[in-house]
Amino acid sequence: MTSARSPASHGRAVLLAGVTGLVGREIFAGLLADPGVSAIHLLTRRPFHHEDPRVHPRLVDFAALPSLPPVDEVYLALGTTIKVAGSQAAFRAVDFDANLAVARAARAVGAQRLGLVSAMGADARSGVFYSRVKGELEEALAPLGYAGLVIARPSMLAGDRESLGQPVRGGERLALKVTQALRPLIPANYRSIQAKDVAAALLRAVPTASGRVVLLSGAMQGA
């Protein structure tokens, strides 16, 4: 296995998959603001440009990833919906297969720590397809040998999807309004959560993580 560069002497080299998503965008912003990050490698399905010399975008086919540069940590923020994907199989290809492929490839070039955007209710034995796939991914990451594995399980995400060119989900918009109105009455883990709070929680936990850490939605509120 290729060894990653030493964070202490060179700064952290980071890999991010899913920069165009709600949480991925916020993770990227946090990495840009971190002076301890020396390189940000982005894996994308669409062209992405940024002027910061630390940013290195790469267009990839997640089903056939190329060799990756050595990195210290990796953030997985790839995700879709069955409606957008078109089928359960297409959904699984993104939320499970693509994320797992990146995790394996990053570990092969020395990544020691990984942060995953999962979901509340993730359970490999769930009768709900969405929750089952999320849980299966969490379990598949466990034996890869990361020194630190941080799993964020947010509830309903709040954020500006329109600015990302993502379809606005009518049901989600209504649900967010309802949960905001009833917020004091809703248990913390079930309240909607800002994407930036999920990103902040991961960015704080991943660089020094040891073992498996699960961040529940309530604990990430206001992170």
Phi and psi in degrees as a GROMACS rama.xvg file:
@    title "Ramachandran Plot"
@    xaxis  label "Phi"
@    yaxis  label "Psi"
@TYPE xy
-71.177  138.441  THR-2
-87.3174  137.811  SER-3
-75.8777  164.024  ALA-4
-67.8  151.948  ARG-5
-73.3631  118.185  SER-6
-56.5865  -34.4388  PRO-7
-66.2919  -36.0949  ALA-8
-98.4038  -21.5406  SER-9
-124.318  -3.98475  HIS-10
83.9657  163.693  GLY-11
-85.9311  131.866  ARG-12
-96.0348  127.709  ALA-13
-124.256  144.501  VAL-14
-115.286  132.367  LEU-15
-128.799  126.469  LEU-16
-114.275  121.918  ALA-17
107.794  31.6718  GLY-18
-64.8313  -21.5118  VAL-19
-89.1694  3.42612  THR-20
-93.0762  174.095  GLY-21
-57.8057  -52.6343  LEU-22
-78.3359  -38.0659  VAL-23
-57.8889  -40.5429  GLY-24
-60.7097  -40.2494  ARG-25
-73.5113  -34.7684  GLU-26
-62.6161  -44.595  ILE-27
-59.1755  -44.9157  PHE-28
-60.8567  -40.1439  ALA-29
-67.1903  -38.3678  GLY-30
-65.9783  -40.101  LEU-31
-60.9238  -34.7608  LEU-32
-82.8668  -4.98475  ALA-33
-94.8622  111.737  ASP-34
-67.9006  -13.3228  PRO-35
-82.6801  -4.57467  GLY-36
-97.1136  120.773  VAL-37
-97.4841  -22.3255  SER-38
-151.138  137.184  ALA-39
-123.594  105.977  ILE-40
-95.2559  124.116  HIS-41
-110.012  130.93  LEU-42
-105.351  120.114  LEU-43
-133.747  159.036  THR-44
-99.1125  -9.29676  ARG-45
-131.54  153.514  ARG-46
-55.3925  140.467  PRO-47
-142.485  131.911  PHE-48
-127.86  142.613  HIS-49
-153.783  142.987  HIS-50
-81.4551  -18.3491  GLU-51
-62.2625  125.877  ASP-52
-65.5405  -13.509  PRO-53
-78.5678  -14.4197  ARG-54
-90.7237  127.156  VAL-55
-129.198  89.1552  HIS-56
-77.1947  148.904  PRO-57
-142.511  121.965  ARG-58
-73.8568  128.428  LEU-59
-138.876  159.991  VAL-60
-100.974  112.767  ASP-61
-66.7256  -14.7895  PHE-62
-84.0534  -9.45943  ALA-63
-149.202  70.0446  ALA-64
-67.5788  142.222  LEU-65
-78.9946  175.869  PRO-66
-63.2567  141.632  SER-67
-106.944  157.084  LEU-68
-75.136  157.434  PRO-69
-59.5268  135.013  PRO-70
-137.802  160.416  VAL-71
-95.7433  -35.5044  ASP-72
-145.905  158.713  GLU-73
-136.364  142.421  VAL-74
-120.05  126.644  TYR-75
-106.656  110.412  LEU-76
-128.693  25.2135  ALA-77
-77.1943  137.433  LEU-78
-172.439  157.082  GLY-79
-148.144  -167.418  THR-80
-127.508  159.643  THR-81
-63.2177  -35.4791  ILE-82
-62.9065  -46.0942  LYS-83
-71.1092  -42.3341  VAL-84
-68.0367  -36.0185  ALA-85
104.194  -18.1568  GLY-86
-165.441  165.042  SER-87
-64.0203  -37.2998  GLN-88
-65.0568  -41.8331  ALA-89
-68.1038  -37.3764  ALA-90
-60.9586  -46.6134  PHE-91
-64.3375  -33.9621  ARG-92
-61.1209  -30.945  ALA-93
-88.6401  -57.9529  VAL-94
-70.8392  -27.2676  ASP-95
-108.161  -62.0325  PHE-96
-61.4835  -48.4644  ASP-97
-66.1072  -45.3425  ALA-98
-61.6  -43.6302  ASN-99
-66.4811  -38.6463  LEU-100
-61.325  -42.3388  ALA-101
-65.6027  -43.5434  VAL-102
-59.9045  -43.1353  ALA-103
-66.2238  -44.1402  ARG-104
-65.0944  -39.3449  ALA-105
-68.057  -39.6183  ALA-106
-64.579  -35.2304  ARG-107
-66.1383  -23.3228  ALA-108
-104.95  17.4735  VAL-109
104.334  1.38646  GLY-110
-58.511  133.939  ALA-111
-105.048  -21.9326  GLN-112
-135.376  145.392  ARG-113
-136.903  137.584  LEU-114
-117.707  129.234  GLY-115
-118.213  134.029  LEU-116
-90.7482  102.886  VAL-117
-101.908  -136.477  SER-118
-159.494  150.604  ALA-119
-57.6283  135.664  MET-120
87.1825  2.8601  GLY-121
-56.2352  126.935  ALA-122
-161.419  118.11  ASP-123
-62.6298  -15.8344  ALA-124
-107.297  11.9518  ARG-125
-69.3345  147.976  SER-126
-81.3049  -7.98575  GLY-127
-92.902  122.405  VAL-128
-54.1813  -48.9048  PHE-129
-57.024  -51.2046  TYR-130
-65.6724  -34.5366  SER-131
-66.5619  -43.3842  ARG-132
-63.4138  -42.749  VAL-133
-60.875  -42.839  LYS-134
-67.8436  -37.9104  GLY-135
-64.2067  -37.1265  GLU-136
-65.2949  -45.2994  LEU-137
-55.182  -43.8449  GLU-138
-68.935  -35.723  GLU-139
-69.5543  -26.1823  ALA-140
-77.1439  -26.9411  LEU-141
-56.9065  -42.5262  ALA-142
-87.3456  9.57807  PRO-143
-76.5608  -13.4143  LEU-144
93.9701  19.4744  GLY-145
-70.8138  138.866  TYR-146
-67.8842  -31.8062  ALA-147
-138.463  127.357  GLY-148
-126.111  111.85  LEU-149
-109.315  122.654  VAL-150
-113.889  117.589  ILE-151
-95.6139  127.772  ALA-152
-117.631  78.4266  ARG-153
-74.8043  155.553  PRO-154
-81.716  -149.74  SER-155
-61.333  127.705  MET-156
-82.841  136.781  LEU-157
-111.695  136.961  ALA-158
172.445  174.556  GLY-159
-89.3361  90.9234  ASP-160
-72.5087  -33.617  ARG-161
-59.1255  -39.0571  GLU-162
-68.1558  -16.5856  SER-163
-95.9602  -0.507428  LEU-164
75.9677  18.3382  GLY-165
-91.466  148.849  GLN-166
-64.2859  137.906  PRO-167
-79.1067  127.242  VAL-168
-94.7663  110.533  ARG-169
-57.1693  -46.0609  GLY-170
-63.4061  -37.4833  GLY-171
-67.1049  -41.1238  GLU-172
-61.2152  -42.5677  ARG-173
-65.9089  -43.3455  LEU-174
-62.8879  -38.9997  ALA-175
-63.7429  -40.7886  LEU-176
-63.359  -42.0352  LYS-177
-65.2329  -45.732  VAL-178
-67.3132  -32.2052  THR-179
-67.3375  -40.8183  GLN-180
-66.5228  -35.482  ALA-181
-101.743  14.0951  LEU-182
-49.4025  -45.7298  ARG-183
-61.9878  -21.77  PRO-184
-94.4289  -9.31677  LEU-185
-97.4984  131.027  ILE-186
-54.894  145.457  PRO-187
-53.1733  -40.9246  ALA-188
-69.1793  -14.4843  ASN-189
-106.627  -4.01673  TYR-190
-73.3438  150.612  ARG-191
-61.8215  153.624  SER-192
-134.992  140.78  ILE-193
-70.2733  138.363  GLN-194
-57.2157  -35.686  ALA-195
-65.5005  -28.6629  LYS-196
-71.7515  -38.1006  ASP-197
-64.3135  -45.6209  VAL-198
-60.8089  -44.6175  ALA-199
-62.2334  -39.351  ALA-200
-65.4517  -42.1721  ALA-201
-66.18  -44.6521  LEU-202
-63.6936  -29.8692  LEU-203
-77.345  -35.6491  ARG-204
-88.9665  -37.765  ALA-205
-62.797  -47.2558  VAL-206
-57.1346  -26.2149  PRO-207
-120.294  13.6008  THR-208
-64.9053  145.223  ALA-209
-135.378  124.799  SER-210
76.9778  -160.676  GLY-211
-97.1672  124.79  ARG-212
-123.739  128.561  VAL-213
-111.327  124.473  VAL-214
-103.261  110.317  LEU-215
-80.1624  157.776  LEU-216
-59.542  -40.769  SER-217
-62.1387  -37.3949  GLY-218
-71.5494  -20.8436  ALA-219
-91.345  -8.91606  MET-220
-60.5976  125.201  GLN-221
75.8376  13.6143  GLY-222
